[in-house]
Amino acid sequence: MELFRPGRDGGVSAWVSAGEAALLRSLVTPVIDMMGGDRKDQPQRSVVDELEALFKEGPAPQTPTDPVLARLLPDAYQDDPDKADEFRRYTEESLREAKKYFAQTLLDTLPENGGRVKLTGDQARDWMRAINDVRLAFGVRLEVTEEFEEQLSALDPEDPKVAAFEVYGWLGAVQESLVRALARLRAKPRPAGRGSLPVMLRISRDLHDKIIAHARQDHPDEACGVIAGPLGTDRPERFIPMENAARSPTFYEFDSTEQLRVWREMDDRDEEPVVIYHSHTMTEAYPSRTDVSYANEPGAHYVLVSTREPDSAEFRSYRIEDGEVTEEAVEVA
């Protein structure tokens, strides 16, 4: 899964595979069940119904005996059971409804067979809350501590818990990418429209030659990488060659662990991916349908280099936004 990135429309987006979409769905759906059923199937209640339920006499709900539910619906007063039960009487139902709402928002905005996820700011915050609930449940079942990495490394590779720990870590990375994407939306002014994007890639001779050299080095497999630059400057400066996890002559895919590390590093340095590049080894330097579907940085220049000719390299740059490909001029200084 690509990490969530801020979009030019004030939202965030990412690409999820069919397997990742199925995994998220299988993890989030049980939260709705634990909270009392499918929110969509619940009849709408009037304001009068809500008030009657709020002040209805009867025993206050008790702290759940299931440790997962107790974590998701915690006591407000740890040292005073009576106050905790009284507070729970007036808040538990609304808390359950809120958690169902967050989970349902994630399910409603998740492509059934994978693909591009595009979220508004509010939807992204609902995703964070829904994923947090899943991680809380995982944390209870797995007895996760603050020494998560040490716990994972101490497990026998054959232990079935390893997969669950890895899913827990993956959910954390998705959640963190949402936090960072939303933070960058608040920190970075967005261009007013497509026409405000620069129509030319200006790149130094040194960086231009490094991209071609990397493409030649990895041939016959496709090469890929990023050139980072200061936020908002459109100035490519720092060359970051990356591994093609697919190791394929017809397809490239960033290694998810390396991508997380590189994107975190850019965020820490107040940088962004000014150029995202890869090579084609047997075809012209033009984005394939797969390339377009993976384009998740509307502000980036997408550079393609073709190494199909042994004595020359075709170097071209594009803007890709909402599936629309626009070639731009390249100025090598």
C-alpha positions as CSV (number, residue, x, y, z in Angstrom):
1,M,0.0,0.0,0.0
2,E,1.2,3.5,-0.9
3,L,1.3,5.8,2.1
4,F,-1.4,8.5,2.3
5,R,-0.3,11.8,0.7
6,P,-2.0,15.2,0.7
7,G,-3.9,16.2,-2.5
8,R,-4.3,19.5,-4.2
9,D,-8.1,19.4,-3.4
10,G,-7.7,19.6,0.3
11,G,-8.0,15.8,0.9
12,V,-5.6,12.9,1.0
13,S,-5.2,9.8,-1.1
14,A,-3.5,6.5,-1.4
15,W,-3.5,3.3,-3.5
16,V,-4.5,0.0,-1.9
17,S,-4.2,-3.4,-3.5
18,A,-7.2,-5.9,-3.6
19,G,-5.5,-7.9,-0.8
20,E,-5.0,-4.9,1.4
21,A,-8.6,-3.8,0.8
22,A,-9.8,-7.2,1.8
23,L,-7.6,-7.2,4.9
24,L,-8.8,-3.8,6.1
25,R,-12.4,-4.9,5.6
26,S,-11.9,-8.1,7.5
27,L,-10.3,-6.1,10.4
28,V,-12.8,-3.2,10.6
29,T,-16.1,-5.1,10.2
30,P,-15.7,-6.9,13.6
31,V,-15.5,-3.5,15.3
32,I,-19.0,-2.8,14.0
33,D,-20.2,-6.2,15.3
34,M,-18.7,-5.6,18.7
35,M,-20.4,-2.2,18.9
36,G,-23.8,-3.7,18.3
37,G,-24.3,-4.4,14.6
38,D,-24.3,-2.7,11.3
39,R,-24.9,1.0,11.6
40,K,-26.7,1.0,8.2
41,D,-29.2,-1.5,9.4
42,Q,-30.2,0.5,12.4
43,P,-33.5,2.5,12.1
44,Q,-33.2,6.2,12.4
45,R,-34.4,7.5,15.8
46,S,-36.0,10.8,16.4
47,V,-34.8,13.4,18.9
48,V,-37.6,12.4,21.3
49,D,-36.4,8.8,21.1
50,E,-32.9,9.8,21.9
51,L,-34.0,11.9,24.9
52,E,-36.2,9.1,26.2
53,A,-33.3,6.6,26.0
54,L,-31.0,9.1,27.7
55,F,-33.3,9.5,30.8
56,K,-34.8,6.1,30.8
57,E,-34.7,4.5,34.3
58,G,-33.0,1.2,34.7
59,P,-29.7,-0.3,35.6
60,A,-26.6,1.4,34.4
61,P,-24.5,-0.6,31.9
62,Q,-21.5,-2.3,33.5
63,T,-17.9,-2.3,32.5
64,P,-17.6,-5.0,29.7
65,T,-16.0,-8.3,30.8
66,D,-14.4,-8.8,27.4
67,P,-11.0,-7.1,27.7
68,V,-11.1,-5.8,24.1
69,L,-14.5,-4.1,24.7
70,A,-13.3,-2.8,28.0
71,R,-10.4,-1.1,26.1
72,L,-12.6,0.3,23.4
73,L,-15.3,1.4,26.0
74,P,-13.1,2.3,29.0
75,D,-14.4,3.5,32.4
76,A,-14.3,7.3,32.8
77,Y,-13.5,7.0,36.5
78,Q,-11.0,4.2,37.2
79,D,-11.1,4.6,41.0
80,D,-14.9,5.1,41.5
81,P,-17.0,2.3,40.0
82,D,-20.3,4.0,40.9
83,K,-19.4,7.2,39.1
84,A,-18.0,5.2,36.2
85,D,-21.3,3.3,35.8
86,E,-23.3,6.4,36.0
87,F,-21.2,8.2,33.4
88,R,-21.4,5.1,31.2
89,R,-25.2,5.2,31.4
90,Y,-25.2,8.5,29.5
91,T,-22.3,8.1,27.1
92,E,-21.8,4.4,26.1
93,E,-24.5,4.3,23.5
94,S,-23.3,7.4,21.7
95,L,-19.7,6.2,21.9
96,R,-20.7,2.9,20.3
97,E,-22.6,4.7,17.6
98,A,-19.6,7.0,16.9
99,K,-17.2,4.0,16.6
100,K,-19.6,2.3,14.2
101,Y,-19.8,5.5,12.2
102,F,-16.0,5.7,11.9
103,A,-15.7,2.1,10.9
104,Q,-18.5,2.4,8.4
105,T,-16.9,5.5,6.8
106,L,-13.8,3.5,6.2
107,L,-15.8,0.6,4.6
108,D,-17.8,3.0,2.5
109,T,-14.7,4.8,1.1
110,L,-12.6,1.6,0.6
111,P,-12.6,0.3,-3.0
112,E,-14.0,-3.2,-3.0
113,N,-11.3,-4.6,-5.3
114,G,-8.6,-2.2,-4.4
115,G,-7.6,1.0,-6.2
116,R,-7.3,4.7,-5.4
117,V,-8.6,5.8,-2.0
118,K,-9.5,9.6,-2.0
119,L,-10.6,11.0,1.3
120,T,-11.8,14.4,2.5
121,G,-10.1,15.7,5.7
122,D,-13.1,14.6,7.8
123,Q,-13.1,11.1,6.2
124,A,-9.3,10.8,6.8
125,R,-9.9,11.6,10.5
126,D,-12.6,8.9,10.6
127,W,-10.2,6.4,9.1
128,M,-7.6,7.3,11.8
129,R,-10.2,6.6,14.5
130,A,-11.4,3.4,13.0
131,I,-7.8,2.1,12.5
132,N,-7.0,3.1,16.1
133,D,-9.9,1.0,17.3
134,V,-8.6,-2.0,15.4
135,R,-5.0,-1.5,16.8
136,L,-6.4,-1.2,20.3
137,A,-8.2,-4.5,19.9
138,F,-5.0,-6.1,18.4
139,G,-2.9,-4.6,21.2
140,V,-5.1,-6.2,23.9
141,R,-5.2,-9.7,22.2
142,L,-1.5,-9.7,21.5
143,E,-0.5,-8.0,24.8
144,V,1.5,-5.5,22.9
145,T,3.7,-3.2,25.1
146,E,5.8,-0.1,24.3
147,E,8.6,-2.5,23.3
148,F,6.7,-3.6,20.2
149,E,9.8,-4.1,18.1
150,E,11.6,-6.1,20.7
151,Q,8.5,-8.3,21.2
152,L,8.3,-9.0,17.5
153,S,12.0,-9.8,17.1
154,A,11.8,-12.2,20.1
155,L,9.1,-14.3,18.4
156,D,10.0,-17.6,16.7
157,P,9.6,-17.0,12.9
158,E,7.2,-20.0,12.9
159,D,5.0,-18.5,15.6
160,P,1.5,-17.7,14.2
161,K,1.6,-14.5,16.2
162,V,4.2,-13.1,13.8
163,A,1.7,-12.3,11.1
164,A,-0.6,-10.6,13.6
165,F,2.3,-8.5,14.9
166,E,3.2,-7.5,11.4
167,V,-0.4,-6.5,10.6
168,Y,-0.4,-4.4,13.8
169,G,2.8,-2.6,12.7
170,W,1.3,-2.1,9.2
171,L,-1.8,-0.5,10.6
172,G,0.4,1.8,12.6
173,A,2.2,2.9,9.4
174,V,-1.1,3.6,7.6
175,Q,-2.3,5.6,10.6
176,E,0.9,7.6,10.9
177,S,0.8,8.4,7.2
178,L,-2.7,9.8,7.6
179,V,-1.5,11.9,10.5
180,R,1.4,13.3,8.5
181,A,-0.7,13.9,5.3
182,L,-3.3,15.9,7.3
183,A,-0.5,17.8,9.0
184,R,1.1,18.7,5.7
185,L,-2.3,19.8,4.4
186,R,-2.6,22.3,7.2
187,A,1.0,23.5,6.9
188,K,1.3,23.8,3.1
189,P,-0.8,26.2,1.0
190,R,-2.3,24.3,-2.0
191,P,-2.2,25.7,-5.5
192,A,-5.5,27.2,-6.7
193,G,-5.8,25.0,-9.8
194,R,-4.1,22.9,-12.4
195,G,-2.9,25.9,-14.3
196,S,-0.8,27.0,-11.3
197,L,1.5,24.0,-11.6
198,P,4.9,24.7,-13.3
199,V,4.8,23.5,-16.9
200,M,8.5,22.6,-17.0
201,L,10.9,20.4,-15.1
202,R,14.1,22.2,-14.4
203,I,16.8,19.7,-13.3
204,S,20.5,19.9,-13.0
205,R,22.8,18.0,-15.3
206,D,24.1,16.0,-12.4
207,L,20.7,14.8,-11.3
208,H,19.6,14.1,-14.9
209,D,22.7,11.9,-15.4
210,K,22.2,10.1,-12.1
211,I,18.7,9.0,-13.1
212,I,20.0,7.7,-16.4
213,A,22.9,5.9,-14.8
214,H,20.5,4.3,-12.3
215,A,18.3,3.1,-15.1
216,R,21.3,1.7,-17.0
217,Q,22.6,0.0,-13.9
218,D,19.3,-1.8,-13.1
219,H,18.5,-2.8,-16.7
220,P,16.9,-5.2,-17.7
221,D,14.8,-4.5,-14.7
222,E,13.0,-1.2,-14.3
223,A,14.7,1.3,-11.9
224,C,12.9,3.7,-9.7
225,G,13.5,6.5,-7.2
226,V,12.8,10.0,-6.0
227,I,14.5,13.4,-6.0
228,A,13.5,15.3,-3.0
229,G,13.4,19.1,-2.6
230,P,12.3,21.8,-0.1
231,L,8.6,22.0,0.4
232,G,6.8,24.3,-2.1
233,T,9.9,25.2,-4.2
234,D,9.6,22.7,-7.1
235,R,13.4,22.4,-6.9
236,P,14.8,18.9,-7.2
237,E,17.9,18.6,-5.0
238,R,18.4,15.3,-3.2
239,F,18.8,12.1,-5.3
240,I,17.3,9.0,-3.6
241,P,17.6,5.8,-5.7
242,M,15.2,3.1,-4.5
243,E,14.7,-0.6,-4.8
244,N,12.2,-2.0,-7.3
245,A,10.5,-4.5,-5.0
246,A,8.9,-6.2,-8.1
247,R,12.4,-6.8,-9.7
248,S,10.6,-6.8,-13.1
249,P,11.5,-5.6,-16.6
250,T,7.9,-4.5,-17.1
251,F,6.8,-3.2,-13.7
252,Y,8.1,-1.3,-10.7
253,E,6.9,-1.0,-7.2
254,F,8.6,0.8,-4.2
255,D,9.5,-1.5,-1.3
256,S,6.9,-0.5,1.3
257,T,9.4,-0.5,4.2
258,E,11.9,1.7,2.2
259,Q,9.2,4.0,1.1
260,L,8.0,4.6,4.6
261,R,11.5,5.4,5.7
262,V,12.2,7.7,2.8
263,W,8.8,9.6,3.1
264,R,9.3,10.0,6.9
265,E,12.8,11.4,6.2
266,M,11.4,13.9,3.7
267,D,8.8,15.0,6.2
268,D,11.4,15.4,8.9
269,R,13.5,17.5,6.6
270,D,10.6,19.6,5.3
271,E,11.0,18.1,1.9
272,E,8.6,16.6,-0.7
273,P,9.1,14.3,-3.7
274,V,9.7,16.8,-6.5
275,V,10.6,14.1,-9.0
276,I,9.4,10.5,-9.0
277,Y,11.2,8.5,-11.7
278,H,11.4,5.1,-13.1
279,S,12.5,3.4,-16.3
280,H,11.0,1.4,-19.1
281,T,13.3,-1.2,-20.5
282,M,11.5,-2.3,-23.7
283,T,9.0,0.5,-24.5
284,E,9.0,4.3,-25.0
285,A,9.2,6.7,-22.0
286,Y,5.5,7.2,-21.6
287,P,3.4,6.3,-18.6
288,S,1.6,2.9,-18.8
289,R,-1.9,2.5,-17.3
290,T,-0.3,0.9,-14.2
291,D,2.0,3.9,-13.9
292,V,-0.9,6.3,-14.1
293,S,-2.9,4.3,-11.5
294,Y,0.0,4.4,-9.1
295,A,0.6,8.2,-9.5
296,N,-0.2,9.5,-6.0
297,E,1.7,12.8,-5.9
298,P,-0.2,15.4,-7.9
299,G,2.5,18.0,-7.3
300,A,5.4,15.8,-8.5
301,H,7.1,15.6,-11.9
302,Y,6.9,12.0,-13.1
303,V,10.1,11.3,-15.1
304,L,10.4,8.3,-17.3
305,V,13.6,7.0,-18.9
306,S,13.6,4.4,-21.7
307,T,16.7,2.2,-21.9
308,R,15.5,0.1,-24.8
309,E,18.2,1.6,-27.0
310,P,21.7,0.6,-25.9
311,D,23.4,3.8,-27.0
312,S,20.9,6.4,-26.1
313,A,18.3,7.1,-23.3
314,E,14.9,8.8,-23.8
315,F,14.3,11.2,-20.9
316,R,10.7,12.7,-20.6
317,S,8.7,14.2,-17.8
318,Y,4.9,14.3,-17.1
319,R,2.3,15.7,-14.7
320,I,-0.2,13.0,-13.7
321,E,-3.4,14.1,-11.8
322,D,-6.7,12.3,-11.5
323,G,-5.7,9.9,-14.3
324,E,-4.8,12.7,-16.7
325,V,-1.3,12.6,-18.2
326,T,0.3,15.9,-19.4
327,E,3.8,15.9,-20.9
328,E,6.0,18.9,-19.9
329,A,9.2,20.3,-21.2
330,V,12.5,19.4,-19.5
331,E,15.2,22.0,-19.0
332,V,18.6,20.5,-18.0
333,A,21.0,23.1,-16.6
